[in-house]
Amino acid sequence: MIDARIACMARHLDLRAACEAFVSVAERESFTAGAIGAGVTQSVASRRIAALEQHLGARLFERTSRRVVLTEFGRGVLPSAIKLVDAALELSEDAERSHRLPVTIGVPHAFDPAAAARIAAAASSRSMTVEFVPGLPTERAAAFAAGRTSIDLEPVAPDRARWAVPLGVASIGATRSEGDFFFTELRPRRGIRSLVRLWLAPEDDVPHVRDRLERVRNGAGLAPTQLRTAPSLITAMSAALCGDDLVLCTRSEAADFGLSWRALGDLRLVRGYALAAHERELAARFLEFADPSLAELLRSDSVAGGSAENRPRREGPHAD
């Protein structure tokens, strides 16, 4: 009956726990002290060692003397048992460190810090640490592709956007006319040689925005140099603050710099974002607590009735 129970234990052997008991008893040369060292009762330690002996096919200890002594077989396998116990401990420590690693999130430079703080606080309450990594669209895409960020809030076309905000033009002082802005307003006026330019900030220097603007620019008969990309939003806004130039931006950005803002009349443009993630499970966990604050983080609005394209996407080396 006892042999049958041992055989059953051997089939369901917890090798790590059995080796821990074996190593602890061997180091202390006592079942009583070894059990205490392993954090179990003496009877549990004895059962685990018996199951390990059954699994390995030989006795590990001589039990005839008052002192527990390793058999020749036990001395031979003890180094491997020590390695297994050490490796299991190292694995547990590595797993704990990995759980503490921050979830890195690629975000635009102009993200809202208050919303970021709320997301970080919500993550902390769920034993998750998040780290925001600001960058230009190309920088964020490169970091995500290289695995340096776990999640990327990437710029996308309107039909894929989960969050979006309309783009218009900002200018200093009184606008040329009331209502929407049309590109024909940038045509040179008689007697004025200088060309008025429309500046793009780096966040909007993406194909689905720039290409459409170039087509409208060409259709309006404007010079190629009248559509320019600035190295930063501040540089673009300074061009508008210095004179007649305009900046493609959101209404809130224009207000931040004390500029007037008009909607586009020739076309509708939005600054749209979607969430890309290497792991769908991580994206779902993140969105569970962060979704209410992400629109504010991006200074945009949530897109109602998003299609399947708006769901978290899995990309990179772990893609389907």
Secondary structure as UniProt FT lines:
FT   HELIX           2..11
FT   HELIX           15..28
FT   HELIX           31..38
FT   HELIX           42..56
FT   STRAND          61..62
FT   STRAND          69..70
FT   HELIX           72..100
FT   STRAND          103..107
FT   TURN            109..110
FT   HELIX           113..124
FT   TURN            125..127
FT   STRAND          130..134
FT   HELIX           137..145
FT   TURN            146..147
FT   STRAND          151..156
FT   HELIX           158..160
FT   STRAND          163..166
FT   STRAND          168..171
FT   HELIX           183..186
FT   TURN            190..191
FT   STRAND          198..200
FT   HELIX           202..204
FT   HELIX           207..219
FT   TURN            220..221
FT   HELIX           224..226
FT   STRAND          227..229
FT   HELIX           233..242
FT   STRAND          246..249
FT   HELIX           251..256
FT   TURN            257..258
FT   STRAND          260..264
FT   STRAND          270..277
FT   HELIX           280..297
FT   TURN            298..299
FT   STRAND          301..302
FT   TURN            304..305
FT   HELIX           308..310
FT   STRAND          313..314
FT   HELIX           316..318
//
